[in-house]
Amino acid sequence: MNELFNLAPLILVFPIIGVLFNGLVGRRFVDHDRKTGERWSGWFATIMALSAFVVVVLLNLALHANHFHAETVMLWDWIVIPGQGLSIPWAMQIDTLSVAMMLVVTGVGSIIHIYSIGYMHGDPDYSRYFAYLNLFLFFMLILVAGNNYLVLFVGWEGVGLCSYLLIGFWHERLAKDGTMKNANAARKAMIANRVGDAAMILGIILTFWVFGSVEFNHVFEEAIHIFESHEEMVTLVSTNIEMAFSTALFAITVLFLIAATGKSAQLVLHVWLPDAMAGPTPASSLIHAATMVTSGIYLIVRSNVLYELSRALSVHSGTISSSDIVALVGASTALYAGLIAFTQYDIKKVLAYSTVSQLGFMIAAAGMGAYVAAMFHLITHAFFKALLFMGAGSVIHGMEHGHHEVAHGHHGHDDDGFDPQDMRYMGGLRKLMPVTFWTYLVGALALAGIFPFAGFWSKDEILAHANANQGEYGLFLVLFILLALAAVCTAFYMGRQLRMVFWGQPRHEAARHAHESSPIMTFPLVLLAVFGTVAGLFNLPKVLTLEFGWSLTLEHWLEHSIQTFELMEEGILAHVPHTPTSLIVEVAALSLGLALVSMGLAFYVYRDKPKTAADPDPTQKIPGLWSVFGRLPIDSFYMKLLVPWFNRFSAWLGFKFEWSFWHDFFHERVIRDTFVWFADLSANVLDAQGVDGIVNGLGSVTRWLADGIRVSQTGYARTYALSVFLGTVVLLIYFLWPYVMR
């Protein structure tokens, strides 16, 4: 079975073949015969993605046969500088963590490819789209399979490039206000990610300076050696600079956090992700579910040794650790994005802010030391969020076709600013699109954390971890509260979305004439709905002390790659928060109860409104909510004071602070306009008048001097003789003057 590891390079070869095919000849096939050309273009790219998935499955079997021992597959020497002792190979690290990520990337990615065949039907740039999808998989697999930080960074930058290409895929389309919305969204994603990428570069440089390598195994072994030897200072490679080891670890891990903040859309670099909805819906699903946005979580989990050593040193010195900062950033993002999702009407924008919120859960879990829980939620989230985005795409597809029928029929079409993504124009789609509805319901319940769907188990594990360690780590109580509130928000806005989209009466003629999507689009939804239901079995905890055959499967799988487990067993690390292996009934009951109440409240509030697309959102006034709270043993004064304030705060947070201030004013007025002003100043003043002025001025002075000297060059011998005579007189005066002055 060890020979199977030699197949590892094929996971990169297959996607790049798909890129070359669609990039070079795919367009010719489509232009020659659209029906046959689309079949060739779409299915060739899909088969390449599925082939990569098959290879990863074989690598999974090889790891089982190899007793989970990691293998390094060397491809070639990449960067070698013998004089500096620098040797960075291009190699693939095949271990349980990288294979788990590759299974998600290729598995969910292949399903998205299949869905895209139907969704992108008729698009003039059909083959270009599939070339981008395969290229995205190629770079994502480089990211998760590399055996060092520099190869990881190549994939890191590659998925950033592909996100730019996919978000701006329809770059020529204009928004209703005439702006290039898609192109601007792509640029925003590129610029926001460059901030995190700059931190990533600094973190890799500092890692090399401290440990003399960027290979994962060497870096972690050297860090453990320094920690065990109790060395307080380290000398940076090729320098005479000394740095405290704790400071170096803190700086590296914080820089990696900033990098993750960009890629995984955490505060304050989250602004690009909601705008990423400008791309095609399957591309949004690929970016938001299983690939790019999970890169930051993978980076932190892969670097778990550095984070836990930093935590141990901080506990010893009594200072805040970088892991605590990671957890606070994640929990704050989870609640912040959850609140904003209350105010969104775009069906994809709700899911976008939901993604930001769920990424906050994963980042918080990694910061709390619950690395398996972070990966567990990453995997389950990949299934149900891909399902939700593709379900939203099916809804949009149905609405667009309904609108097309209305526009070309005799149904009294009224094009009053219709937007196929605006939930205020939907309603009643439950009966018109039954497959989309039932699969979407599964995804929504999984996201809301409703038992027994996948999201319940993974989210509960994170909450249980925070609850179990709050006695030893006081910060964990704050994290538990923030994450619990974020979970309540999740259940409410998903209940709101379900009610507005699928229940009630259609609020636009397009919704009345919507119809179910084609089987090529609904089959992936059904497949993902199955995984969204059963994926909780991947790491099922012990229930009432009973351990089933599949209990804690993911934890037993990942403990071979997450070195923190080994350091705990050896006693090297004593301060590592422990994740409960049994179901904590109190926490599970609390989270489930809050989710059910919150989702039920959303259904109650939206039970009969809005009736038309022009009606205000019920959360603006909460109609009927007062009588509900009046029947409960709660002082109505507080409810009348609290609920309206909460809704005003949520609306202010979503529209005023997030969009008007943070998106529009700060990023466009402060950052963009300041940059443009400085660029104009540099080009038109500093360069044109400053640099050019100095250079031109020097030329003018030189010419003036030359003109003056040229006057003395007459060409007559008597003039030159006179010059020699005068020069001699000057020299005599210079040498005799001191004697004359005595």
ZABA-797299 format. One record per residue (C-alpha): chain; x, y, z. Coordinates in steps of 0.05 Angstrom, whole numbers, padded with zeros to 5 digits, always signed. Example, Ala and Ser with C-alpha at 12.3 -4.5 7.8 and 13.67 -1.06 7.14 Angstrom:
# residues 2
   kette        x        y        z
       A   +00246   -00090   +00156
       A   +00273   -00021   +00143
# end
This chain:
# residues 742
   kette        x        y        z
       A   +00000   +00000   +00000
       A   +00060   +00047   +00010
       A   +00065   +00051   -00066
       A   +00000   +00090   -00065
       A   +00036   +00150   -00036
       A   +00071   +00157   -00103
       A   +00004   +00176   -00132
       A   +00002   +00240   -00090
       A   +00027   +00286   -00147
       A   -00033   +00266   -00188
       A   -00079   +00307   -00143
       A   -00045   +00368   -00174
       A   -00037   +00339   -00244
       A   -00111   +00325   -00255
       A   -00137   +00395   -00240
       A   -00082   +00429   -00281
       A   -00100   +00384   -00340
       A   -00171   +00410   -00333
       A   -00145   +00482   -00332
       A   -00104   +00471   -00396
       A   -00161   +00437   -00432
       A   -00213   +00491   -00418
       A   -00163   +00547   -00423
       A   -00135   +00526   -00491
       A   -00190   +00489   -00529
       A   -00254   +00490   -00486
       A   -00279   +00555   -00516
       A   -00272   +00527   -00587
       A   -00315   +00467   -00569
       A   -00369   +00512   -00539
       A   -00369   +00562   -00596
       A   -00372   +00506   -00649
       A   -00431   +00469   -00617
       A   -00457   +00496   -00552
       A   -00494   +00434   -00528
       A   -00438   +00386   -00543
       A   -00384   +00437   -00524
       A   -00414   +00451   -00456
       A   -00418   +00376   -00443
       A   -00344   +00368   -00460
       A   -00322   +00430   -00423
       A   -00362   +00419   -00359
       A   -00355   +00344   -00353
       A   -00280   +00344   -00369
       A   -00267   +00393   -00313
       A   -00313   +00353   -00267
       A   -00279   +00287   -00284
       A   -00211   +00318   -00267
       A   -00238   +00341   -00199
       A   -00268   +00271   -00187
       A   -00202   +00239   -00207
       A   -00165   +00280   -00155
       A   -00217   +00258   -00104
       A   -00205   +00185   -00121
       A   -00130   +00194   -00111
       A   -00142   +00226   -00043
       A   -00186   +00167   -00023
       A   -00128   +00121   -00042
       A   -00081   +00163   +00000
       A   -00130   +00155   +00057
       A   -00126   +00080   +00050
       A   -00050   +00083   +00046
       A   -00048   +00121   +00112
       A   -00092   +00068   +00145
       A   -00046   +00013   +00120
       A   +00015   +00053   +00143
       A   -00012   +00059   +00214
       A   -00025   +00134   +00202
       A   +00049   +00149   +00196
       A   +00059   +00214   +00155
       A   +00095   +00209   +00089
       A   +00133   +00264   +00053
       A   +00131   +00259   -00023
       A   +00190   +00297   -00051
       A   +00178   +00329   -00119
       A   +00240   +00371   -00129
       A   +00289   +00418   -00095
       A   +00259   +00486   -00100
       A   +00299   +00541   -00066
       A   +00370   +00523   -00048
       A   +00423   +00573   -00023
       A   +00482   +00531   +00003
       A   +00520   +00590   +00031
       A   +00463   +00609   +00076
       A   +00443   +00538   +00094
       A   +00375   +00548   +00061
       A   +00342   +00489   +00027
       A   +00267   +00491   +00014
       A   +00239   +00431   -00024
       A   +00175   +00428   -00063
       A   +00146   +00369   -00026
       A   +00078   +00343   -00005
       A   +00063   +00322   +00067
       A   +00012   +00266   +00067
       A   -00015   +00260   +00137
       A   -00084   +00254   +00168
       A   -00094   +00330   +00173
       A   -00076   +00344   +00100
       A   -00116   +00285   +00075
       A   -00177   +00306   +00115
       A   -00173   +00375   +00083
       A   -00161   +00345   +00013
       A   -00222   +00300   +00020
       A   -00265   +00360   +00036
       A   -00235   +00403   -00019
       A   -00239   +00351   -00075
       A   -00304   +00319   -00050
       A   -00345   +00382   -00041
       A   -00309   +00414   -00100
       A   -00329   +00358   -00146
       A   -00402   +00365   -00125
       A   -00399   +00439   -00140
       A   -00370   +00423   -00208
       A   -00429   +00378   -00224
       A   -00478   +00432   -00200
       A   -00443   +00484   -00242
       A   -00455   +00445   -00306
       A   -00529   +00460   -00300
       A   -00524   +00528   -00267
       A   -00476   +00559   -00318
       A   -00514   +00531   -00378
       A   -00516   +00583   -00433
       A   -00462   +00629   -00404
       A   -00418   +00656   -00460
       A   -00355   +00644   -00419
       A   -00374   +00573   -00398
       A   -00306   +00542   -00409
       A   -00268   +00599   -00376
       A   -00310   +00589   -00313
       A   -00291   +00515   -00309
       A   -00218   +00532   -00321
       A   -00222   +00578   -00261
       A   -00255   +00524   -00219
       A   -00201   +00472   -00234
       A   -00147   +00525   -00222
       A   -00179   +00539   -00154
       A   -00175   +00466   -00135
       A   -00103   +00462   -00159
       A   -00080   +00519   -00114
       A   -00122   +00497   -00055
       A   -00091   +00428   -00058
       A   -00021   +00459   -00060
       A   -00040   +00498   +00002
       A   -00062   +00438   +00043
       A   -00012   +00388   +00017
       A   +00053   +00428   +00022
       A   +00103   +00406   +00075
       A   +00128   +00476   +00090
       A   +00102   +00546   +00100
       A   +00130   +00572   +00034
       A   +00094   +00520   -00009
       A   +00032   +00533   +00032
       A   +00040   +00607   +00015
       A   +00042   +00591   -00060
       A   -00026   +00558   -00053
       A   -00048   +00614   -00007
       A   -00034   +00667   -00060
       A   -00062   +00622   -00115
       A   -00130   +00616   -00083
       A   -00130   +00691   -00072
       A   -00118   +00701   -00146
       A   -00173   +00651   -00164
       A   -00222   +00684   -00117
       A   -00208   +00750   -00153
       A   -00222   +00716   -00220
       A   -00286   +00681   -00197
       A   -00315   +00740   -00158
       A   -00304   +00785   -00218
       A   -00324   +00732   -00268
       A   -00381   +00776   -00293
       A   -00338   +00838   -00288
       A   -00373   +00873   -00346
       A   -00440   +00874   -00310
       A   -00463   +00940   -00281
       A   -00505   +00949   -00218
       A   -00570   +00988   -00219
       A   -00532   +01051   -00198
       A   -00484   +01043   -00257
       A   -00424   +01021   -00216
       A   -00381   +00961   -00235
       A   -00404   +00921   -00175
       A   -00373   +00855   -00193
       A   -00306   +00884   -00213
       A   -00304   +00927   -00150
       A   -00321   +00866   -00107
       A   -00263   +00828   -00138
       A   -00215   +00885   -00126
       A   -00239   +00892   -00054
       A   -00226   +00817   -00042
       A   -00156   +00823   -00072
       A   -00137   +00885   -00032
       A   -00165   +00860   +00035
       A   -00128   +00794   +00027
       A   -00063   +00829   +00011
       A   -00064   +00858   +00082
       A   -00066   +00789   +00111
       A   -00016   +00763   +00061
       A   +00034   +00816   +00081
       A   +00029   +00790   +00153
       A   +00037   +00719   +00126
       A   +00102   +00738   +00091
       A   +00129   +00771   +00155
       A   +00109   +00710   +00196
       A   +00145   +00662   +00149
       A   +00208   +00706   +00149
       A   +00208   +00709   +00225
       A   +00197   +00634   +00229
       A   +00259   +00623   +00186
       A   +00300   +00672   +00227
       A   +00281   +00638   +00292
       A   +00282   +00564   +00273
       A   +00327   +00564   +00211
       A   +00275   +00529   +00169
       A   +00204   +00535   +00143
       A   +00189   +00460   +00140
       A   +00133   +00442   +00188
       A   +00168   +00383   +00222
       A   +00234   +00419   +00230
       A   +00202   +00482   +00257
       A   +00159   +00445   +00308
       A   +00216   +00400   +00331
       A   +00262   +00460   +00340
       A   +00208   +00499   +00378
       A   +00197   +00439   +00425
       A   +00272   +00432   +00436
       A   +00280   +00506   +00454
       A   +00219   +00502   +00500
       A   +00245   +00439   +00536
       A   +00315   +00468   +00545
       A   +00284   +00531   +00578
       A   +00323   +00577   +00533
       A   +00297   +00648   +00543
       A   +00334   +00679   +00485
       A   +00344   +00657   +00413
       A   +00392   +00685   +00361
       A   +00361   +00700   +00295
       A   +00392   +00662   +00236
       A   +00448   +00698   +00198
       A   +00445   +00757   +00247
       A   +00473   +00775   +00315
       A   +00404   +00796   +00339
       A   +00376   +00762   +00401
       A   +00302   +00757   +00416
       A   +00263   +00728   +00473
       A   +00235   +00661   +00452
       A   +00166   +00678   +00481
       A   +00166   +00744   +00443
       A   +00186   +00709   +00378
       A   +00131   +00657   +00386
       A   +00079   +00710   +00403
       A   +00099   +00752   +00342
       A   +00097   +00692   +00294
       A   +00030   +00667   +00318
       A   -00001   +00736   +00317
       A   +00024   +00748   +00246
       A   -00007   +00681   +00226
       A   -00072   +00704   +00260
       A   -00072   +00768   +00218
       A   -00061   +00725   +00156
       A   -00119   +00681   +00176
       A   -00161   +00743   +00190
       A   -00154   +00762   +00116
       A   -00167   +00694   +00085
       A   -00220   +00671   +00135
       A   -00255   +00738   +00138
       A   -00249   +00756   +00211
       A   -00256   +00826   +00241
       A   -00234   +00874   +00213
       A   -00215   +00844   +00145
       A   -00282   +00810   +00136
       A   -00307   +00864   +00088
       A   -00290   +00827   +00024
       A   -00332   +00765   +00038
       A   -00403   +00793   +00034
       A   -00384   +00828   -00031
       A   -00358   +00762   -00058
       A   -00431   +00746   -00073
       A   -00422   +00783   -00138
       A   -00393   +00720   -00170
       A   -00433   +00661   -00196
       A   -00469   +00623   -00140
       A   -00429   +00558   -00148
       A   -00365   +00599   -00143
       A   -00393   +00631   -00079
       A   -00406   +00561   -00054
       A   -00335   +00540   -00070
       A   -00304   +00601   -00037
       A   -00349   +00602   +00024
       A   -00356   +00528   +00039
       A   -00296   +00483   +00032
       A   -00237   +00521   +00002
       A   -00209   +00591   +00009
       A   -00242   +00614   +00073
       A   -00220   +00552   +00110
       A   -00146   +00567   +00095
       A   -00138   +00609   +00157
       A   -00166   +00554   +00202
       A   -00120   +00503   +00169
       A   -00060   +00549   +00180
       A   -00074   +00556   +00255
       A   -00090   +00482   +00265
       A   -00027   +00463   +00226
       A   +00013   +00510   +00271
       A   -00018   +00483   +00335
       A   +00050   +00468   +00367
       A   +00071   +00541   +00362
       A   +00005   +00566   +00390
       A   +00005   +00517   +00449
       A   +00078   +00532   +00466
       A   +00061   +00606   +00465
       A   +00001   +00592   +00510
       A   +00045   +00554   +00559
       A   +00097   +00610   +00562
       A   +00042   +00662   +00572
       A   +00010   +00622   +00628
       A   +00078   +00618   +00662
       A   +00089   +00693   +00655
       A   +00017   +00713   +00670
       A   +00006   +00750   +00605
       A   -00047   +00743   +00551
       A   -00028   +00691   +00498
       A   -00035   +00695   +00423
       A   -00084   +00637   +00428
       A   -00129   +00680   +00473
       A   -00127   +00735   +00420
       A   -00145   +00684   +00367
       A   -00205   +00660   +00408
       A   -00229   +00731   +00422
       A   -00225   +00751   +00349
       A   -00263   +00689   +00328
       A   -00318   +00695   +00381
       A   -00327   +00770   +00368
       A   -00332   +00758   +00293
       A   -00383   +00702   +00304
       A   -00430   +00748   +00343
       A   -00417   +00811   +00301
       A   -00433   +00777   +00235
       A   -00492   +00741   +00266
       A   -00523   +00807   +00286
       A   -00513   +00837   +00217
       A   -00547   +00777   +00183
       A   -00612   +00801   +00217
       A   -00615   +00860   +00171
       A   -00598   +00829   +00103
       A   -00651   +00817   +00049
       A   -00605   +00786   -00004
       A   -00611   +00710   +00004
       A   -00537   +00702   -00011
       A   -00516   +00760   +00035
       A   -00550   +00726   +00094
       A   -00509   +00663   +00079
       A   -00447   +00705   +00069
       A   -00451   +00736   +00138
       A   -00469   +00668   +00164
       A   -00404   +00642   +00135
       A   -00365   +00698   +00170
       A   -00400   +00679   +00235
       A   -00386   +00604   +00228
       A   -00314   +00618   +00210
       A   -00312   +00657   +00275
       A   -00334   +00593   +00311
       A   -00277   +00554   +00279
       A   -00225   +00608   +00294
       A   -00250   +00612   +00366
       A   -00246   +00537   +00373
       A   -00174   +00536   +00348
       A   -00156   +00593   +00395
       A   -00185   +00555   +00454
       A   -00142   +00494   +00436
       A   -00201   +00454   +00409
       A   -00166   +00438   +00344
       A   -00207   +00375   +00329
       A   -00272   +00414   +00343
       A   -00249   +00468   +00295
       A   -00235   +00417   +00241
       A   -00300   +00380   +00257
       A   -00341   +00444   +00247
       A   -00300   +00460   +00185
       A   -00320   +00393   +00154
       A   -00393   +00395   +00173
       A   -00398   +00468   +00152
       A   -00369   +00451   +00084
       A   -00427   +00404   +00072
       A   -00486   +00445   +00096
       A   -00460   +00513   +00074
       A   -00445   +00486   +00004
       A   -00516   +00458   +00005
       A   -00545   +00525   +00027
       A   -00508   +00566   -00026
       A   -00527   +00518   -00081
       A   -00598   +00516   -00054
       A   -00598   +00592   -00057
       A   -00572   +00587   -00128
       A   -00630   +00540   -00145
       A   -00679   +00591   -00114
       A   -00648   +00648   -00154
       A   -00649   +00605   -00217
       A   -00723   +00590   -00206
       A   -00739   +00663   -00193
       A   -00702   +00685   -00255
       A   -00740   +00635   -00298
       A   -00805   +00657   -00266
       A   -00789   +00729   -00281
       A   -00772   +00711   -00352
       A   -00839   +00677   -00361
       A   -00875   +00737   -00332
       A   -00837   +00785   -00376
       A   -00854   +00746   -00439
       A   -00924   +00724   -00420
       A   -00990   +00758   -00406
       A   -00988   +00762   -00331
       A   -00988   +00836   -00321
       A   -00914   +00843   -00311
       A   -00892   +00898   -00265
       A   -00817   +00907   -00265
       A   -00813   +00947   -00200
       A   -00738   +00940   -00188
       A   -00743   +00864   -00185
       A   -00683   +00829   -00155
       A   -00682   +00752   -00159
       A   -00638   +00749   -00097
       A   -00681   +00794   -00054
       A   -00722   +00752   -00004
       A   -00776   +00805   -00002
       A   -00796   +00784   -00073
       A   -00800   +00710   -00055
       A   -00849   +00670   -00013
       A   -00889   +00607   -00023
       A   -00832   +00570   -00059
       A   -00842   +00509   -00015
       A   -00894   +00479   -00061
       A   -00864   +00503   -00127
       A   -00793   +00479   -00113
       A   -00801   +00418   -00067
       A   -00732   +00386   -00076
       A   -00697   +00453   -00065
       A   -00741   +00466   -00005
       A   -00729   +00400   +00031
       A   -00655   +00400   +00019
       A   -00650   +00474   +00039
       A   -00688   +00458   +00102
       A   -00636   +00405   +00120
       A   -00580   +00455   +00110
       A   -00615   +00509   +00150
       A   -00629   +00462   +00209
       A   -00557   +00438   +00207
       A   -00531   +00509   +00208
       A   -00579   +00529   +00264
       A   -00552   +00471   +00306
       A   -00616   +00430   +00310
       A   -00611   +00357   +00332
       A   -00593   +00309   +00299
       A   -00564   +00346   +00240
       A   -00489   +00355   +00231
       A   -00483   +00426   +00255
       A   -00512   +00407   +00323
       A   -00454   +00360   +00339
       A   -00397   +00404   +00314
       A   -00423   +00469   +00344
       A   -00440   +00434   +00410
       A   -00369   +00408   +00415
       A   -00342   +00479   +00411
       A   -00390   +00504   +00464
       A   -00376   +00444   +00508
       A   -00301   +00458   +00503
       A   -00311   +00531   +00524
       A   -00356   +00510   +00581
       A   -00311   +00455   +00607
       A   -00249   +00500   +00613
       A   -00279   +00563   +00640
       A   -00258   +00545   +00711
       A   -00184   +00543   +00693
       A   -00188   +00597   +00640
       A   -00232   +00655   +00660
       A   -00233   +00682   +00589
       A   -00270   +00619   +00566
       A   -00334   +00642   +00602
       A   -00335   +00705   +00559
       A   -00322   +00663   +00497
       A   -00379   +00615   +00516
       A   -00428   +00673   +00523
       A   -00407   +00705   +00458
       A   -00412   +00640   +00419
       A   -00479   +00621   +00451
       A   -00508   +00688   +00431
       A   -00480   +00679   +00361
       A   -00514   +00611   +00358
       A   -00580   +00643   +00378
       A   -00572   +00694   +00322
       A   -00557   +00638   +00273
       A   -00622   +00602   +00289
       A   -00663   +00666   +00284
       A   -00637   +00691   +00217
       A   -00643   +00621   +00187
       A   -00714   +00616   +00212
       A   -00727   +00685   +00182
       A   -00698   +00664   +00116
       A   -00737   +00599   +00112
       A   -00802   +00634   +00128
       A   -00791   +00691   +00078
       A   -00769   +00647   +00021
       A   -00810   +00583   +00026
       A   -00872   +00598   +00068
       A   -00929   +00648   +00061
       A   -00955   +00675   -00004
       A   -00912   +00695   -00064
       A   -00897   +00770   -00060
       A   -00881   +00778   -00134
       A   -00906   +00748   -00199
       A   -00837   +00717   -00211
       A   -00845   +00676   -00147
       A   -00914   +00651   -00170
       A   -00883   +00625   -00234
       A   -00818   +00597   -00206
       A   -00805   +00524   -00219
       A   -00757   +00470   -00196
       A   -00686   +00467   -00222
       A   -00661   +00413   -00268
       A   -00637   +00345   -00240
       A   -00565   +00363   -00254
       A   -00573   +00418   -00202
       A   -00619   +00383   -00152
       A   -00579   +00318   -00149
       A   -00519   +00353   -00115
       A   -00568   +00384   -00066
       A   -00595   +00316   -00046
       A   -00525   +00288   -00039
       A   -00502   +00345   +00005
       A   -00567   +00341   +00046
       A   -00548   +00269   +00063
       A   -00480   +00290   +00087
       A   -00510   +00350   +00123
       A   -00552   +00300   +00162
       A   -00501   +00245   +00178
       A   -00435   +00282   +00181
       A   -00443   +00289   +00256
       A   -00424   +00215   +00260
       A   -00354   +00234   +00239
       A   -00337   +00254   +00310
       A   -00397   +00230   +00351
       A   -00382   +00239   +00426
       A   -00396   +00186   +00479
       A   -00469   +00190   +00498
       A   -00484   +00173   +00571
       A   -00415   +00139   +00576
       A   -00433   +00094   +00517
       A   -00381   +00094   +00462
       A   -00403   +00071   +00394
       A   -00358   +00041   +00341
       A   -00354   +00107   +00304
       A   -00348   +00152   +00365
       A   -00292   +00205   +00362
       A   -00270   +00179   +00294
       A   -00244   +00247   +00272
       A   -00206   +00257   +00337
       A   -00172   +00189   +00332
       A   -00156   +00206   +00260
       A   -00127   +00276   +00272
       A   -00088   +00260   +00335
       A   -00034   +00230   +00289
       A   -00022   +00299   +00258
       A   -00039   +00348   +00314
       A   +00025   +00343   +00353
       A   -00006   +00377   +00414
       A   -00037   +00310   +00433
       A   +00032   +00278   +00436
       A   +00062   +00335   +00476
       A   +00005   +00327   +00527
       A   +00017   +00252   +00534
       A   +00092   +00263   +00544
       A   +00080   +00317   +00596
       A   +00116   +00370   +00557
       A   +00054   +00413   +00555
       A   +00013   +00417   +00619
       A   -00031   +00477   +00602
       A   -00074   +00453   +00544
       A   -00149   +00461   +00548
       A   -00183   +00393   +00545
       A   -00243   +00379   +00500
       A   -00296   +00333   +00533
       A   -00303   +00267   +00497
       A   -00373   +00255   +00524
       A   -00436   +00293   +00507
       A   -00446   +00347   +00559
       A   -00522   +00342   +00566
       A   -00531   +00410   +00600
       A   -00493   +00447   +00545
       A   -00526   +00408   +00489
       A   -00595   +00419   +00519
       A   -00582   +00493   +00529
       A   -00556   +00504   +00458
       A   -00612   +00463   +00427
       A   -00665   +00497   +00469
       A   -00640   +00566   +00451
       A   -00637   +00547   +00377
       A   -00708   +00520   +00377
       A   -00736   +00580   +00414
       A   -00699   +00629   +00369
       A   -00720   +00594   +00305
       A   -00792   +00588   +00331
       A   -00792   +00661   +00348
       A   -00769   +00678   +00277
       A   -00826   +00636   +00249
       A   -00875   +00671   +00295
       A   -00851   +00741   +00278
       A   -00852   +00727   +00203
       A   -00916   +00685   +00205
       A   -00957   +00733   +00161
       A   -00911   +00791   +00142
       A   -00885   +00820   +00098
       A   -00945   +00809   +00053
       A   -00915   +00848   -00006
       A   -00845   +00865   -00027
       A   -00857   +00937   -00006
       A   -00877   +00921   +00066
       A   -00827   +00936   +00121
       A   -00789   +00879   +00153
       A   -00825   +00854   +00216
       A   -00762   +00861   +00258
       A   -00767   +00936   +00250
       A   -00829   +00938   +00294
       A   -00836   +00866   +00319
       A   -00912   +00862   +00308
       A   -00947   +00814   +00355
       A   -00885   +00803   +00398
       A   -00911   +00845   +00455
       A   -00970   +00799   +00468
       A   -00923   +00740   +00470
       A   -00878   +00770   +00522
       A   -00939   +00796   +00559
       A   -00960   +00724   +00573
       A   -00892   +00707   +00601
       A   -00872   +00723   +00673
       A   -00825   +00777   +00650
       A   -00831   +00851   +00665
       A   -00859   +00879   +00600
       A   -00824   +00945   +00613
       A   -00757   +00914   +00601
       A   -00782   +00878   +00540
       A   -00811   +00941   +00510
       A   -00746   +00976   +00524
       A   -00698   +00920   +00504
       A   -00729   +00892   +00440
       A   -00737   +00957   +00402
       A   -00667   +00978   +00423
       A   -00639   +00912   +00399
       A   -00672   +00919   +00331
       A   -00649   +00991   +00323
       A   -00579   +00969   +00344
       A   -00579   +00910   +00294
       A   -00603   +00955   +00237
       A   -00552   +01009   +00256
       A   -00497   +00956   +00259
       A   -00516   +00927   +00192
       A   -00532   +00988   +00151
       A   -00498   +01048   +00183
       A   -00435   +01020   +00215
       A   -00421   +00961   +00170
       A   -00441   +00988   +00102
       A   -00445   +01064   +00106
       A   -00384   +01073   +00151
       A   -00340   +01011   +00146
       A   -00352   +00990   +00074
       A   -00368   +01056   +00040
       A   -00336   +01112   +00081
       A   -00274   +01079   +00111
       A   -00255   +01032   +00054
       A   -00277   +01075   -00004
       A   -00270   +01146   +00022
       A   -00212   +01139   +00071
       A   -00171   +01082   +00042
       A   -00187   +01084   -00033
       A   -00193   +01160   -00041
       A   -00131   +01171   +00002
       A   -00092   +01122   -00041
       A   -00117   +01155   -00105
       A   -00100   +01224   -00078
       A   -00030   +01201   -00058
       A   -00021   +01167   -00126
       A   -00042   +01232   -00162
       A   +00004   +01272   -00116
       A   +00062   +01225   -00130
       A   +00050   +01225   -00205
       A   +00032   +01298   -00218
       A   +00070   +01334   -00163
       A   +00126   +01293   -00131
       A   +00146   +01258   -00195
       A   +00128   +01309   -00249
       A   +00149   +01371   -00211
       A   +00195   +01342   -00158
       A   +00237   +01286   -00187
       A   +00229   +01310   -00259
       A   +00241   +01381   -00236
       A   +00306   +01363   -00201
       A   +00331   +01322   -00260
       A   +00310   +01375   -00311
       A   +00339   +01429   -00266
       A   +00406   +01394   -00263
       A   +00405   +01390   -00338
       A   +00389   +01464   -00344
       A   +00445   +01483   -00296
       A   +00494   +01439   -00334
       A   +00473   +01470   -00400
       A   +00480   +01541   -00370
       A   +00550   +01524   -00345
       A   +00567   +01493   -00412
       A   +00543   +01556   -00448
       A   +00586   +01598   -00403
       A   +00648   +01556   -00413
       A   +00636   +01552   -00488
       A   +00647   +01628   -00493
       A   +00719   +01618   -00472
       A   +00732   +01567   -00526
       A   +00748   +01615   -00584
       A   +00797   +01571   -00623
       A   +00852   +01626   -00624
       A   +00922   +01610   -00597
       A   +00929   +01679   -00567
       A   +00866   +01668   -00524
       A   +00894   +01603   -00497
       A   +00963   +01634   -00484
       A   +00929   +01691   -00446
       A   +00891   +01638   -00405
       A   +00956   +01602   -00388
       A   +00989   +01668   -00368
       A   +00930   +01688   -00323
       A   +00930   +01618   -00292
       A   +01004   +01624   -00277
       A   +00993   +01692   -00244
       A   +00938   +01663   -00200
       A   +00982   +01605   -00179
       A   +01040   +01652   -00162
       A   +00994   +01695   -00120
       A   +00967   +01633   -00084
       A   +01037   +01607   -00066
       A   +01070   +01675   -00050
       A   +01012   +01705   -00011
       A   +01031   +01673   +00056
       A   +01102   +01703   +00051
       A   +01074   +01772   +00032
       A   +01028   +01771   +00093
       A   +01085   +01758   +00143
# end
